[in-house]
Amino acid sequence: MPGLPGMTETQGVSKEYKLVGLDKCVFQGITIKAGEGDLAKGTVMGIITATKLAGVYDDAHVDGTEVARGILDLDVDASGAVNMTGNMLIVGVVAEDKLTGFDAAAAVDTKGRIVYDKTDLGLDLG
């Protein structure tokens, strides 16, 4: 995705990805727009077209965040007045029940890059 910070492979992998048995995943560094809120790992993210900043995915928006681009890897508090940095998974496998903001349209947007595992692993990811 042009215009976004660089990508890293398996760097800073949070528990969700390790527990689904993924041995390889790709993350992309992002800058999250100030005021997006206190975001939990697993939040579905989009990219604002005009600014190239990341924002919370919402299929009803018309600013670019209506297209799911990835899954936030770790908690990020972007509720303040300063843009924050983070990483989002853009290729890999995730536990669908651990995601925030996931819907059928997000699955279509990321098809071929992210696999959504519906298996209940019965593991405490706390």
C-alpha positions as CSV (number, residue, x, y, z in Angstrom):
1,M,0.0,0.0,0.0
2,P,1.8,3.1,-1.2
3,G,2.2,6.1,1.1
4,L,2.2,4.1,4.3
5,P,5.1,3.3,6.7
6,G,7.2,0.2,6.1
7,M,6.3,-3.4,6.7
8,T,7.8,-5.9,9.1
9,E,7.4,-9.7,9.3
10,T,6.6,-11.3,12.6
11,Q,7.7,-8.3,14.7
12,G,5.8,-7.6,17.9
13,V,3.4,-10.5,17.3
14,S,0.6,-10.5,19.9
15,K,-0.9,-13.6,21.5
16,E,-3.8,-13.9,19.1
17,Y,-1.6,-14.7,16.2
18,K,0.8,-17.0,18.0
19,L,-2.1,-19.0,19.5
20,V,-3.8,-19.7,16.1
21,G,-0.5,-21.4,15.1
22,L,0.6,-18.9,12.6
23,D,4.3,-19.1,11.8
24,K,4.4,-16.2,9.4
25,C,2.5,-13.0,9.2
26,V,3.1,-9.5,7.8
27,F,2.6,-6.3,9.7
28,Q,2.6,-2.7,8.4
29,G,3.5,0.3,10.5
30,I,0.7,2.8,10.7
31,T,0.1,6.3,12.1
32,I,-3.3,6.4,13.8
33,K,-5.3,9.7,13.6
34,A,-5.6,11.6,16.8
35,G,-9.0,11.2,18.5
36,E,-9.7,7.7,17.2
37,G,-10.1,6.5,20.8
38,D,-8.5,4.0,23.1
39,L,-8.1,1.1,20.6
40,A,-7.8,-2.5,21.6
41,K,-5.7,-5.0,19.8
42,G,-7.8,-6.8,17.2
43,T,-9.5,-3.6,16.0
44,V,-10.2,-3.6,12.3
45,M,-8.5,-0.6,10.7
46,G,-8.8,1.4,7.5
47,I,-6.8,4.2,5.9
48,I,-8.1,7.7,5.5
49,T,-7.6,8.6,1.8
50,A,-6.9,12.3,2.2
51,T,-4.3,12.0,5.0
52,K,-3.0,8.4,4.7
53,L,-3.6,8.2,8.5
54,A,-5.1,5.0,9.9
55,G,-8.6,5.1,11.5
56,V,-11.1,2.7,12.8
57,Y,-12.8,0.7,10.0
58,D,-16.5,1.5,9.4
59,D,-18.2,0.2,6.3
60,A,-20.6,3.2,6.4
61,H,-17.9,5.8,6.1
62,V,-16.8,7.5,2.9
63,D,-13.3,8.7,3.8
64,G,-11.3,5.6,3.0
65,T,-11.9,3.9,6.4
66,E,-14.9,2.0,4.8
67,V,-12.3,-0.3,3.4
68,A,-10.7,-2.7,5.9
69,R,-6.9,-2.7,5.5
70,G,-5.7,-4.7,8.5
71,I,-6.0,-5.6,12.2
72,L,-4.4,-3.6,15.0
73,D,-1.8,-5.7,16.6
74,L,-1.5,-4.1,20.1
75,D,-3.6,-1.7,22.2
76,V,-3.0,1.9,21.2
77,D,-4.5,4.9,23.0
78,A,-5.2,7.4,20.2
79,S,-7.8,9.3,22.2
80,G,-5.6,12.4,22.6
81,A,-4.7,15.2,20.4
82,V,-1.5,13.6,19.0
83,N,-1.3,11.0,16.2
84,M,-0.1,7.7,17.5
85,T,2.0,4.9,15.8
86,G,1.2,1.2,15.8
87,N,1.2,-1.9,13.6
88,M,-1.5,-3.7,11.8
89,L,-1.5,-7.2,10.5
90,I,-2.1,-7.2,6.8
91,V,-1.3,-10.8,6.0
92,G,-2.0,-13.7,8.3
93,V,-4.6,-15.7,10.3
94,V,-6.7,-14.2,13.1
95,A,-9.2,-15.5,15.6
96,E,-12.4,-13.9,14.3
97,D,-14.1,-13.8,17.8
98,K,-11.2,-11.6,19.1
99,L,-11.8,-8.8,16.6
100,T,-13.5,-5.4,17.1
101,G,-15.4,-4.0,14.2
102,F,-15.3,-7.1,12.1
103,D,-18.1,-7.6,9.6
104,A,-18.8,-9.4,6.3
105,A,-17.6,-6.4,4.3
106,A,-14.3,-6.4,6.2
107,A,-13.8,-10.1,5.3
108,V,-14.4,-9.2,1.6
109,D,-12.0,-6.3,1.7
110,T,-9.1,-8.4,3.1
111,K,-9.9,-11.6,1.2
112,G,-6.7,-13.4,0.1
113,R,-4.6,-11.6,2.7
114,I,-6.2,-12.3,6.1
115,V,-7.8,-15.6,7.1
116,Y,-10.5,-15.4,9.8
117,D,-10.4,-18.5,12.0
118,K,-13.8,-19.3,13.5
119,T,-12.5,-22.1,15.7
120,D,-13.0,-21.6,19.4
121,L,-9.6,-22.5,20.8
122,G,-10.8,-22.3,24.4
123,L,-7.7,-20.4,25.3
124,D,-7.4,-17.4,27.7
125,L,-5.9,-14.6,25.6
126,G,-5.9,-12.1,28.6
